[in-house]
Amino acid sequence: VFVNLQKAECSFINGTEKVRFVERLIYNRLQYVMFDSDVGHYVGFTPHGEKNAKRLNSDPALLEYKRTQVDRYCRHNYEGSHQYLPVRR
């Protein structure tokens, strides 16, 4: 059994003042590529991941789309759900 997983997460500090979007690509419990909106590009963690990160980073339209996920995905979903989510400190 092989597992290929793509995970996206948002981190909020002070409501929507500081928002971070992270997308992780995982194969068989090993993270091989990650996009971090604070960094602004893909980072590879394995030889295969580095090759994929280079390929993904060569597409300016994809990078711009991923960078705007902070507003489109994170902040958009926060507005409708923040009153139902517990506050963590």
C-alpha positions as CSV (number, residue, x, y, z in Angstrom):
1,V,0.0,0.0,0.0
2,F,1.4,3.4,-1.0
3,V,0.1,6.6,0.5
4,N,0.3,9.9,-1.3
5,L,-1.0,12.8,0.8
6,Q,-1.3,16.5,0.2
7,K,-2.0,18.6,3.4
8,A,-2.8,22.3,3.6
9,E,-3.0,24.2,6.8
10,C,-3.4,27.8,8.0
11,S,-1.9,29.4,11.1
12,F,-3.5,32.5,12.5
13,I,-1.8,34.9,14.9
14,N,-3.9,37.8,16.2
15,G,-7.0,36.9,14.1
16,T,-6.1,37.6,10.5
17,E,-3.2,40.1,11.1
18,K,-0.5,37.4,10.6
19,V,-1.6,34.4,8.5
20,R,0.6,31.6,7.3
21,F,-0.4,29.1,4.6
22,V,1.6,25.8,4.4
23,E,1.0,23.0,1.9
24,R,2.9,19.7,2.5
25,L,3.3,16.9,0.0
26,I,3.9,13.5,1.7
27,Y,4.6,10.1,0.3
28,N,4.6,7.1,2.6
29,R,4.8,9.3,5.8
30,L,7.8,11.2,4.4
31,Q,7.4,14.9,3.6
32,Y,9.2,15.5,0.3
33,V,8.0,19.0,-0.7
34,M,6.5,21.9,1.2
35,F,5.2,25.3,0.2
36,D,5.3,28.0,2.9
37,S,3.7,31.4,2.2
38,D,6.3,33.1,4.5
39,V,9.1,31.7,2.3
40,G,7.1,32.2,-0.9
41,H,8.3,29.1,-2.8
42,Y,8.5,25.3,-2.7
43,V,11.3,23.6,-0.6
44,G,12.4,20.0,-1.3
45,F,13.5,17.7,1.5
46,T,14.6,14.7,-0.4
47,P,16.4,14.3,-3.8
48,H,13.1,13.6,-5.5
49,G,11.5,16.5,-3.6
50,E,14.2,18.9,-4.6
51,K,13.7,18.0,-8.2
52,N,9.9,18.6,-7.9
53,A,10.4,21.8,-6.0
54,K,12.7,23.1,-8.8
55,R,10.0,22.2,-11.3
56,L,7.2,23.8,-9.3
57,N,9.2,26.9,-8.6
58,S,9.8,27.4,-12.3
59,D,6.1,28.2,-12.9
60,P,5.4,31.8,-11.9
61,A,1.7,31.5,-12.3
62,L,1.6,28.5,-9.9
63,L,3.7,30.4,-7.3
64,E,1.5,33.5,-7.5
65,Y,-1.6,31.3,-7.0
66,K,-0.1,29.6,-4.0
67,R,1.0,32.9,-2.5
68,T,-2.6,34.2,-2.7
69,Q,-3.9,31.2,-0.9
70,V,-3.4,33.2,2.3
71,D,-6.3,35.5,1.3
72,R,-8.4,33.1,-0.9
73,Y,-8.2,30.0,1.4
74,C,-7.1,31.0,4.9
75,R,-8.7,34.4,5.5
76,H,-11.8,33.5,3.6
77,N,-12.5,30.4,5.7
78,Y,-11.5,32.2,8.9
79,E,-14.2,34.8,8.5
80,G,-17.0,32.2,8.5
81,S,-15.7,29.8,11.1
82,H,-13.7,31.8,13.7
83,Q,-16.6,32.1,16.1
84,Y,-16.9,28.3,16.3
85,L,-13.2,27.5,16.7
86,P,-11.6,27.4,20.2
87,V,-8.9,30.0,20.9
88,R,-5.5,28.5,21.6
89,R,-2.8,30.3,23.4
